[in-house]
């Protein structure tokens, strides 16, 4: 935390990439929920940002399906996945 801002929440290391759920919001009620994922190479180089649009509270990677499963802090969509083929 830097000057009241929360940055990274969850980090998953997958083949070829590091996925880091990111907030960057000021401290407050939703500061700990990330709504985007920063993608890095294994050497730490930034690749891209995936804008999710829902607050991610937890995530897990499934190597077999190449999907990122997420738990969202949203009353309408509480669980979902992101198909990573074609995105990364």
N, C-alpha and C positions, 0 to 999 in steps of 0.2 A: 504494500500500500504506500503510495506517495501522495503527500498533501491531500489526504482524504479521498483519493481515487483508488478504486479496485481495478486491477487489470486482468490477470489470468486466473481462471477458476479450475478447469480440468485440462489435463494434458494426456494425450494418448500417442504412443509411438507405434507407428504402423510401418509396413514395408515401404521404403522410399521416402516417407514423410513423418513429420511431427505435427499433430493437430492440437491446437491450443485454444480452448474456449476463452473468449475475451470480452470484457465488459467496458472498462475505461470510463465508467460513470462515476459521478461524485457520490460520496457516501449517502446512503438513504435506504429506503425500503427495498428497492430492486437492485441495489449496487452490486450484489453478489451473484446475480444472474447474468450470464453472458448471452448476447444475442447474435454473436458472430464467431467464426472460427478462423484464426490465423493459421496458415499452412507454411511450414518451413521444411527445407531439406534437412537431412540428417547432419549436415555440417553447420546448421543453424541459419542458413541463408533464407530470407523471406521469399516466399513464392507467390502467395495471393491471400486474399481474404474472402471467405464464404459468408455472405450475409444470410442469416437464418431467419431473422424476423420474429423469432420466438425466444423467450428466455430459457436457456439451457441450464438445468441444475445438475445434471449428471450425464455421462455418455460412456459407451462401450463400443469397441470395434470387433466385428466378426470377420475374420480373415477368409473364411470359406466363401461368403457372399460379397465381400468387399463393401460392407455397409457399416455405417456409423449409427448406432442406436442411441437415441436421446430421450431423456426425461425432461419435459418442459414444465415451466411454472406458468401454466395457462389453463384456465378452467374448461376450455373447449377442446384443446389438443394437449393431452398429458404425456403421450408416448408416441414416438415415431422413429423413422429411420431416414438416413440420407444415403442414397445410392451413389457411391463414389466413382464408379466407372463413368468415364466421360467428363467428370468434373476435375479430377486430378490427373 
